[in-house]
Amino acid sequence: MISKYFNPYTDFGFKKLFGEEASKDLLIDFLNQLLPAHHQIATLSFKNPESLSTTLEERKAIFDIYCESASGERFIVEMQKAKMHFFKDRSLFYSTFPIREQGKKGVWNFLLLPVYFIAILDFIYDEKEDERKFRRDVSLKDQDGDIFYDKLHFKFLQMPLFNKTEHELESHFDKWVYFLKHLEDMDHIPSILNEPVFQKGFDIAEVSHLSTEQYDDYLKSVLSYNEAKAVTDTAFADGKIEGEKAKALEVARTMLAKGFAIDTIAEISKLSTEEIKSL
């Protein structure tokens, strides 16, 4: 059975919530929970993420949205789809794109605008268990812990480490994290999230509100997400492969019920036509 709300960790889901003009207010509200008081966003504009990476797969896996505030601050908002090797190295490397983009030809005094790199991770990166933190705010500091450079910041959210229940949510930020982490598993709007910004988020995320073309794209995105998760966790490869096969069959049944052609279902689900016909 397909969930009432889509998975926000998929490329499709994240961009639908945070990467479209119609949902720009959701992105602003979320980012303002992470940014300091002097860098709160009033407005923002979307940049073309295709200029940030060399391959299609890298663009889909690394950058979901690259934006800039009205006052000039630049932000890379990232949603990792699966665990990656050298994650911290990649984060540092990709943060250089909005820095280099500011370079000017001819005489230039090297004055730079601030850059924030924000990563919403659906995995726990490699750290000792007793050193793991759900939220980590990183900046350049000297040997005494004083800020050396205040224009480059990294903010990492390791979503699996957020374990607050609905009744333990204390701040607007807590509510956002809870919303993102549990969205796909909800079948109604909890009373604690019954606020205009989240009501809009639930409305956007409702699968029944997607057009046929959007639903098709979402199913492809779900399968891509599941494949990435399965491939990167070799320790549980066999179990995950079985799990992904079950999910593919579930998607195929749903598409059959909605009248999709068998060839289309096979293309999206990666199942054989024989497997689909047997359903």
Short mmCIF file of the C-alpha atoms (twelve columns), coordinates in Angstrom:
data_MODEL
# 
_entry.id   MODEL 
# 
loop_
_atom_site.group_PDB 
_atom_site.id 
_atom_site.type_symbol 
_atom_site.label_atom_id 
_atom_site.label_alt_id 
_atom_site.label_comp_id 
_atom_site.label_asym_id 
_atom_site.label_seq_id 
_atom_site.Cartn_x 
_atom_site.Cartn_y 
_atom_site.Cartn_z 
_atom_site.pdbx_PDB_model_num 
ATOM 1   C CA . MET A 1   0.000  0.000   0.000   1 
ATOM 2   C CA . ILE A 2   1.366  3.412   -1.001  1 
ATOM 3   C CA . SER A 3   1.620  5.905   1.877   1 
ATOM 4   C CA . LYS A 4   -0.731 8.883   2.014   1 
ATOM 5   C CA . TYR A 5   2.233  11.282  1.966   1 
ATOM 6   C CA . PHE A 6   5.369  10.986  -0.142  1 
ATOM 7   C CA . ASN A 7   8.885  10.288  1.090   1 
ATOM 8   C CA . PRO A 8   10.661 13.658  1.530   1 
ATOM 9   C CA . TYR A 9   14.080 11.995  1.284   1 
ATOM 10  C CA . THR A 10  13.532 11.146  -2.379  1 
ATOM 11  C CA . ASP A 11  14.807 13.574  -4.977  1 
ATOM 12  C CA . PHE A 12  11.217 14.211  -6.113  1 
ATOM 13  C CA . GLY A 13  9.806  14.652  -2.606  1 
ATOM 14  C CA . PHE A 14  12.471 17.042  -1.371  1 
ATOM 15  C CA . LYS A 15  12.295 19.258  -4.442  1 
ATOM 16  C CA . LYS A 16  8.492  19.282  -4.302  1 
ATOM 17  C CA . LEU A 17  8.570  20.490  -0.687  1 
ATOM 18  C CA . PHE A 18  11.499 22.878  -0.857  1 
ATOM 19  C CA . GLY A 19  12.524 23.444  -4.470  1 
ATOM 20  C CA . GLU A 20  9.570  25.056  -6.208  1 
ATOM 21  C CA . GLU A 21  8.364  28.646  -6.375  1 
ATOM 22  C CA . ALA A 22  4.997  27.690  -4.885  1 
ATOM 23  C CA . SER A 23  6.628  26.201  -1.775  1 
ATOM 24  C CA . LYS A 24  9.313  28.839  -1.305  1 
ATOM 25  C CA . ASP A 25  7.756  29.964  1.976   1 
ATOM 26  C CA . LEU A 26  8.270  26.466  3.425   1 
ATOM 27  C CA . LEU A 27  11.980 26.572  2.616   1 
ATOM 28  C CA . ILE A 28  12.365 30.030  4.138   1 
ATOM 29  C CA . ASP A 29  10.565 28.965  7.316   1 
ATOM 30  C CA . PHE A 30  12.717 25.839  7.660   1 
ATOM 31  C CA . LEU A 31  16.038 27.550  6.949   1 
ATOM 32  C CA . ASN A 32  15.289 30.337  9.402   1 
ATOM 33  C CA . GLN A 33  15.214 27.708  12.157  1 
ATOM 34  C CA . LEU A 34  18.847 26.890  11.371  1 
ATOM 35  C CA . LEU A 35  20.284 30.323  10.666  1 
ATOM 36  C CA . PRO A 36  21.418 32.938  13.224  1 
ATOM 37  C CA . ALA A 37  19.309 36.016  13.954  1 
ATOM 38  C CA . HIS A 38  21.446 38.308  11.780  1 
ATOM 39  C CA . HIS A 39  21.045 36.029  8.765   1 
ATOM 40  C CA . GLN A 40  17.323 35.381  8.762   1 
ATOM 41  C CA . ILE A 41  15.925 35.135  5.231   1 
ATOM 42  C CA . ALA A 42  13.310 37.579  3.979   1 
ATOM 43  C CA . THR A 43  13.234 36.346  0.352   1 
ATOM 44  C CA . LEU A 44  15.282 33.954  -1.757  1 
ATOM 45  C CA . SER A 45  15.726 32.922  -5.365  1 
ATOM 46  C CA . PHE A 46  16.556 29.533  -6.779  1 
ATOM 47  C CA . LYS A 47  19.752 28.874  -8.667  1 
ATOM 48  C CA . ASN A 48  20.334 26.272  -11.379 1 
ATOM 49  C CA . PRO A 49  21.869 23.241  -9.595  1 
ATOM 50  C CA . GLU A 50  23.084 21.730  -12.882 1 
ATOM 51  C CA . SER A 51  26.009 24.145  -12.908 1 
ATOM 52  C CA . LEU A 52  27.261 22.758  -9.610  1 
ATOM 53  C CA . SER A 53  28.236 19.274  -10.722 1 
ATOM 54  C CA . THR A 54  29.505 17.439  -13.751 1 
ATOM 55  C CA . THR A 55  27.219 14.391  -13.884 1 
ATOM 56  C CA . LEU A 56  23.457 13.865  -13.661 1 
ATOM 57  C CA . GLU A 57  23.783 11.281  -10.901 1 
ATOM 58  C CA . GLU A 58  25.995 13.577  -8.841  1 
ATOM 59  C CA . ARG A 59  23.524 16.435  -9.194  1 
ATOM 60  C CA . LYS A 60  20.676 14.190  -8.037  1 
ATOM 61  C CA . ALA A 61  22.659 12.794  -5.109  1 
ATOM 62  C CA . ILE A 62  24.417 15.930  -3.888  1 
ATOM 63  C CA . PHE A 63  22.607 19.184  -4.606  1 
ATOM 64  C CA . ASP A 64  18.887 19.564  -4.327  1 
ATOM 65  C CA . ILE A 65  18.718 23.311  -4.202  1 
ATOM 66  C CA . TYR A 66  21.140 26.194  -4.242  1 
ATOM 67  C CA . CYS A 67  19.654 29.496  -3.132  1 
ATOM 68  C CA . GLU A 68  20.498 33.048  -2.294  1 
ATOM 69  C CA . SER A 69  18.834 35.437  0.124   1 
ATOM 70  C CA . ALA A 70  17.703 38.915  -0.842  1 
ATOM 71  C CA . SER A 71  20.613 40.408  1.091   1 
ATOM 72  C CA . GLY A 72  23.173 38.212  -0.637  1 
ATOM 73  C CA . GLU A 73  23.776 35.244  1.638   1 
ATOM 74  C CA . ARG A 74  24.202 32.026  -0.327  1 
ATOM 75  C CA . PHE A 75  23.090 28.603  0.761   1 
ATOM 76  C CA . ILE A 76  23.535 25.071  -0.469  1 
ATOM 77  C CA . VAL A 77  20.710 22.926  0.859   1 
ATOM 78  C CA . GLU A 78  21.573 19.258  0.559   1 
ATOM 79  C CA . MET A 79  19.554 16.093  1.080   1 
ATOM 80  C CA . GLN A 80  21.763 13.007  0.967   1 
ATOM 81  C CA . LYS A 81  19.954 10.022  -0.549  1 
ATOM 82  C CA . ALA A 82  22.377 7.376   0.730   1 
ATOM 83  C CA . LYS A 83  25.602 6.979   2.646   1 
ATOM 84  C CA . MET A 84  28.635 8.101   0.649   1 
ATOM 85  C CA . HIS A 85  32.351 7.619   1.069   1 
ATOM 86  C CA . PHE A 86  34.337 10.690  2.203   1 
ATOM 87  C CA . PHE A 87  31.171 12.580  3.130   1 
ATOM 88  C CA . LYS A 88  32.987 15.371  4.971   1 
ATOM 89  C CA . ASP A 89  35.434 15.775  2.084   1 
ATOM 90  C CA . ARG A 90  32.551 16.024  -0.366  1 
ATOM 91  C CA . SER A 91  30.812 18.613  1.812   1 
ATOM 92  C CA . LEU A 92  33.908 20.797  1.876   1 
ATOM 93  C CA . PHE A 93  34.478 20.388  -1.859  1 
ATOM 94  C CA . TYR A 94  30.907 21.284  -2.835  1 
ATOM 95  C CA . SER A 95  30.861 24.289  -0.518  1 
ATOM 96  C CA . THR A 96  33.546 25.825  -2.728  1 
ATOM 97  C CA . PHE A 97  31.152 26.151  -5.697  1 
ATOM 98  C CA . PRO A 98  29.241 29.199  -4.415  1 
ATOM 99  C CA . ILE A 99  32.558 30.668  -3.254  1 
ATOM 100 C CA . ARG A 100 34.269 30.350  -6.634  1 
ATOM 101 C CA . GLU A 101 31.130 31.583  -8.421  1 
ATOM 102 C CA . GLN A 102 31.605 34.973  -6.759  1 
ATOM 103 C CA . GLY A 103 34.975 35.528  -8.449  1 
ATOM 104 C CA . LYS A 104 35.059 38.519  -10.773 1 
ATOM 105 C CA . LYS A 105 37.230 39.099  -13.817 1 
ATOM 106 C CA . GLY A 106 39.597 42.026  -13.777 1 
ATOM 107 C CA . VAL A 107 40.276 44.032  -10.638 1 
ATOM 108 C CA . TRP A 108 38.500 42.452  -7.650  1 
ATOM 109 C CA . ASN A 109 39.052 42.965  -3.918  1 
ATOM 110 C CA . PHE A 110 38.041 39.347  -3.003  1 
ATOM 111 C CA . LEU A 111 35.137 40.445  -0.819  1 
ATOM 112 C CA . LEU A 112 32.906 37.371  -0.431  1 
ATOM 113 C CA . LEU A 113 29.299 36.887  0.607   1 
ATOM 114 C CA . PRO A 114 28.515 34.344  3.371   1 
ATOM 115 C CA . VAL A 115 27.969 30.687  2.442   1 
ATOM 116 C CA . TYR A 116 25.966 28.137  4.436   1 
ATOM 117 C CA . PHE A 117 26.155 24.445  3.620   1 
ATOM 118 C CA . ILE A 118 23.121 22.680  5.093   1 
ATOM 119 C CA . ALA A 119 22.902 18.893  4.908   1 
ATOM 120 C CA . ILE A 120 19.833 16.906  5.932   1 
ATOM 121 C CA . LEU A 121 21.116 13.349  6.229   1 
ATOM 122 C CA . ASP A 122 19.032 10.184  6.316   1 
ATOM 123 C CA . PHE A 123 22.070 8.277   7.575   1 
ATOM 124 C CA . ILE A 124 24.660 8.481   10.352  1 
ATOM 125 C CA . TYR A 125 28.103 9.342   9.073   1 
ATOM 126 C CA . ASP A 126 31.120 7.494   10.422  1 
ATOM 127 C CA . GLU A 127 31.721 8.601   14.005  1 
ATOM 128 C CA . LYS A 128 32.300 6.872   17.313  1 
ATOM 129 C CA . GLU A 129 28.968 6.175   18.956  1 
ATOM 130 C CA . ASP A 130 29.671 8.377   21.977  1 
ATOM 131 C CA . GLU A 131 30.617 11.311  19.707  1 
ATOM 132 C CA . ARG A 132 27.500 11.279  17.529  1 
ATOM 133 C CA . LYS A 133 25.314 14.372  17.500  1 
ATOM 134 C CA . PHE A 134 21.963 14.879  15.808  1 
ATOM 135 C CA . ARG A 135 22.847 18.474  14.919  1 
ATOM 136 C CA . ARG A 136 26.349 19.724  14.293  1 
ATOM 137 C CA . ASP A 137 27.088 23.388  13.518  1 
ATOM 138 C CA . VAL A 138 30.594 23.800  12.140  1 
ATOM 139 C CA . SER A 139 32.602 26.967  11.458  1 
ATOM 140 C CA . LEU A 140 36.257 27.936  11.084  1 
ATOM 141 C CA . LYS A 141 37.824 28.534  14.520  1 
ATOM 142 C CA . ASP A 142 41.344 29.067  15.858  1 
ATOM 143 C CA . GLN A 143 43.204 27.117  18.529  1 
ATOM 144 C CA . ASP A 144 41.324 28.944  21.298  1 
ATOM 145 C CA . GLY A 145 37.892 28.189  19.861  1 
ATOM 146 C CA . ASP A 146 37.330 31.734  18.603  1 
ATOM 147 C CA . ILE A 147 35.707 32.284  15.206  1 
ATOM 148 C CA . PHE A 148 38.428 32.884  12.605  1 
ATOM 149 C CA . TYR A 149 36.149 33.337  9.575   1 
ATOM 150 C CA . ASP A 150 32.431 34.006  9.914   1 
ATOM 151 C CA . LYS A 151 31.338 33.599  6.292   1 
ATOM 152 C CA . LEU A 152 31.505 29.807  5.868   1 
ATOM 153 C CA . HIS A 153 29.268 27.570  7.950   1 
ATOM 154 C CA . PHE A 154 28.303 23.898  7.819   1 
ATOM 155 C CA . LYS A 155 25.153 22.559  9.424   1 
ATOM 156 C CA . PHE A 156 24.601 18.812  9.510   1 
ATOM 157 C CA . LEU A 157 21.396 17.121  10.674  1 
ATOM 158 C CA . GLN A 158 21.707 13.353  11.182  1 
ATOM 159 C CA . MET A 159 18.018 12.533  11.067  1 
ATOM 160 C CA . PRO A 160 18.251 8.961   12.494  1 
ATOM 161 C CA . LEU A 161 19.593 10.467  15.738  1 
ATOM 162 C CA . PHE A 162 16.476 12.601  16.294  1 
ATOM 163 C CA . ASN A 163 14.338 10.508  18.614  1 
ATOM 164 C CA . LYS A 164 11.855 12.950  20.137  1 
ATOM 165 C CA . THR A 165 8.260  11.796  20.217  1 
ATOM 166 C CA . GLU A 166 5.299  13.959  19.250  1 
ATOM 167 C CA . HIS A 167 4.740  14.933  22.909  1 
ATOM 168 C CA . GLU A 168 8.395  15.918  23.390  1 
ATOM 169 C CA . LEU A 169 8.538  18.532  20.631  1 
ATOM 170 C CA . GLU A 170 9.476  21.868  22.187  1 
ATOM 171 C CA . SER A 171 10.429 24.261  19.383  1 
ATOM 172 C CA . HIS A 172 9.384  25.100  15.843  1 
ATOM 173 C CA . PHE A 173 12.655 23.507  14.720  1 
ATOM 174 C CA . ASP A 174 11.726 20.266  16.539  1 
ATOM 175 C CA . LYS A 175 8.422  20.261  14.683  1 
ATOM 176 C CA . TRP A 176 10.145 20.647  11.308  1 
ATOM 177 C CA . VAL A 177 12.511 17.759  11.983  1 
ATOM 178 C CA . TYR A 178 9.661  15.559  13.218  1 
ATOM 179 C CA . PHE A 179 7.622  16.474  10.128  1 
ATOM 180 C CA . LEU A 180 10.435 15.523  7.741   1 
ATOM 181 C CA . LYS A 181 11.416 12.335  9.551   1 
ATOM 182 C CA . HIS A 182 7.900  10.912  9.944   1 
ATOM 183 C CA . LEU A 183 6.003  12.428  7.006   1 
ATOM 184 C CA . GLU A 184 5.814  9.234   4.931   1 
ATOM 185 C CA . ASP A 185 4.530  7.219   7.910   1 
ATOM 186 C CA . MET A 186 1.680  9.595   8.849   1 
ATOM 187 C CA . ASP A 187 -1.924 9.166   7.762   1 
ATOM 188 C CA . HIS A 188 -3.247 12.441  9.225   1 
ATOM 189 C CA . ILE A 189 -2.000 15.803  10.511  1 
ATOM 190 C CA . PRO A 190 -1.026 15.526  14.204  1 
ATOM 191 C CA . SER A 191 -2.515 18.270  16.381  1 
ATOM 192 C CA . ILE A 192 0.943  19.585  17.276  1 
ATOM 193 C CA . LEU A 193 1.662  20.177  13.560  1 
ATOM 194 C CA . ASN A 194 -1.712 21.764  12.858  1 
ATOM 195 C CA . GLU A 195 -0.186 25.093  11.832  1 
ATOM 196 C CA . PRO A 196 -0.433 26.900  8.457   1 
ATOM 197 C CA . VAL A 197 3.139  26.137  7.330   1 
ATOM 198 C CA . PHE A 198 2.830  22.410  8.070   1 
ATOM 199 C CA . GLN A 199 -0.732 22.235  6.741   1 
ATOM 200 C CA . LYS A 200 0.654  23.478  3.433   1 
ATOM 201 C CA . GLY A 201 3.482  20.941  3.633   1 
ATOM 202 C CA . PHE A 202 1.037  18.076  4.180   1 
ATOM 203 C CA . ASP A 203 -1.120 19.308  1.303   1 
ATOM 204 C CA . ILE A 204 1.868  19.402  -1.068  1 
ATOM 205 C CA . ALA A 205 3.057  15.975  0.109   1 
ATOM 206 C CA . GLU A 206 -0.280 14.194  -0.329  1 
ATOM 207 C CA . VAL A 207 0.246  11.592  -3.041  1 
ATOM 208 C CA . SER A 208 -3.363 11.821  -4.233  1 
ATOM 209 C CA . HIS A 209 -2.749 15.465  -5.197  1 
ATOM 210 C CA . LEU A 210 -0.041 14.533  -7.715  1 
ATOM 211 C CA . SER A 211 -0.828 14.469  -11.406 1 
ATOM 212 C CA . THR A 212 -0.349 11.214  -13.305 1 
ATOM 213 C CA . GLU A 213 2.970  12.474  -14.656 1 
ATOM 214 C CA . GLN A 214 4.125  13.604  -11.214 1 
ATOM 215 C CA . TYR A 215 3.091  10.282  -9.683  1 
ATOM 216 C CA . ASP A 216 5.086  8.484   -12.370 1 
ATOM 217 C CA . ASP A 217 8.135  10.634  -11.556 1 
ATOM 218 C CA . TYR A 218 7.651  10.018  -7.832  1 
ATOM 219 C CA . LEU A 219 7.593  6.231   -8.265  1 
ATOM 220 C CA . LYS A 220 10.823 6.427   -10.266 1 
ATOM 221 C CA . SER A 221 12.336 8.565   -7.518  1 
ATOM 222 C CA . VAL A 222 11.261 6.062   -4.826  1 
ATOM 223 C CA . LEU A 223 12.860 3.182   -6.678  1 
ATOM 224 C CA . SER A 224 16.047 5.184   -7.250  1 
ATOM 225 C CA . TYR A 225 16.145 6.061   -3.544  1 
ATOM 226 C CA . ASN A 226 15.591 2.447   -2.469  1 
ATOM 227 C CA . GLU A 227 18.228 1.154   -4.871  1 
ATOM 228 C CA . ALA A 228 20.778 3.647   -3.539  1 
ATOM 229 C CA . LYS A 229 20.013 2.643   0.037   1 
ATOM 230 C CA . ALA A 230 20.338 -1.041  -0.778  1 
ATOM 231 C CA . VAL A 231 23.551 -0.756  -2.771  1 
ATOM 232 C CA . THR A 232 25.460 1.204   -0.141  1 
ATOM 233 C CA . ASP A 233 24.747 -1.102  2.794   1 
ATOM 234 C CA . THR A 234 26.643 -4.258  1.881   1 
ATOM 235 C CA . ALA A 235 26.442 -5.681  5.385   1 
ATOM 236 C CA . PHE A 236 22.715 -6.264  4.921   1 
ATOM 237 C CA . ALA A 237 22.709 -6.609  1.147   1 
ATOM 238 C CA . ASP A 238 20.723 -9.838  0.939   1 
ATOM 239 C CA . GLY A 239 17.996 -8.639  3.250   1 
ATOM 240 C CA . LYS A 240 17.780 -5.275  1.531   1 
ATOM 241 C CA . ILE A 241 17.561 -6.829  -1.926  1 
ATOM 242 C CA . GLU A 242 14.581 -8.859  -0.761  1 
ATOM 243 C CA . GLY A 243 13.083 -5.738  0.753   1 
ATOM 244 C CA . GLU A 244 13.569 -3.722  -2.420  1 
ATOM 245 C CA . LYS A 245 11.987 -6.500  -4.490  1 
ATOM 246 C CA . ALA A 246 8.943  -6.424  -2.232  1 
ATOM 247 C CA . LYS A 247 8.710  -2.640  -2.604  1 
ATOM 248 C CA . ALA A 248 9.010  -2.909  -6.386  1 
ATOM 249 C CA . LEU A 249 6.158  -5.439  -6.430  1 
ATOM 250 C CA . GLU A 250 4.074  -3.116  -4.251  1 
ATOM 251 C CA . VAL A 251 4.669  -0.219  -6.637  1 
ATOM 252 C CA . ALA A 252 3.792  -2.451  -9.600  1 
ATOM 253 C CA . ARG A 253 0.487  -3.516  -7.999  1 
ATOM 254 C CA . THR A 254 -0.432 0.110   -7.363  1 
ATOM 255 C CA . MET A 255 0.387  1.108   -10.935 1 
ATOM 256 C CA . LEU A 256 -1.637 -1.823  -12.298 1 
ATOM 257 C CA . ALA A 257 -4.605 -0.739  -10.218 1 
ATOM 258 C CA . LYS A 258 -4.305 2.771   -11.673 1 
ATOM 259 C CA . GLY A 259 -4.267 1.459   -15.235 1 
ATOM 260 C CA . PHE A 260 -0.620 1.968   -16.212 1 
ATOM 261 C CA . ALA A 261 0.614  -0.031  -19.197 1 
ATOM 262 C CA . ILE A 262 2.722  -3.103  -18.377 1 
ATOM 263 C CA . ASP A 263 5.673  -1.762  -20.396 1 
ATOM 264 C CA . THR A 264 5.617  1.462   -18.375 1 
ATOM 265 C CA . ILE A 265 5.437  -0.446  -15.088 1 
ATOM 266 C CA . ALA A 266 8.364  -2.643  -16.145 1 
ATOM 267 C CA . GLU A 267 10.454 0.400   -17.028 1 
ATOM 268 C CA . ILE A 268 9.818  2.070   -13.686 1 
ATOM 269 C CA . SER A 269 9.864  -0.945  -11.362 1 
ATOM 270 C CA . LYS A 270 12.676 -2.866  -13.120 1 
ATOM 271 C CA . LEU A 271 10.508 -5.989  -12.867 1 
ATOM 272 C CA . SER A 272 10.083 -8.320  -15.815 1 
ATOM 273 C CA . THR A 273 6.812  -8.295  -17.756 1 
ATOM 274 C CA . GLU A 274 6.241  -11.881 -16.590 1 
ATOM 275 C CA . GLU A 275 6.539  -10.848 -12.949 1 
ATOM 276 C CA . ILE A 276 4.086  -8.005  -13.503 1 
ATOM 277 C CA . LYS A 277 1.583  -10.205 -15.365 1 
ATOM 278 C CA . SER A 278 1.685  -12.705 -12.496 1 
ATOM 279 C CA . LEU A 279 0.302  -10.013 -10.190 1 
# 
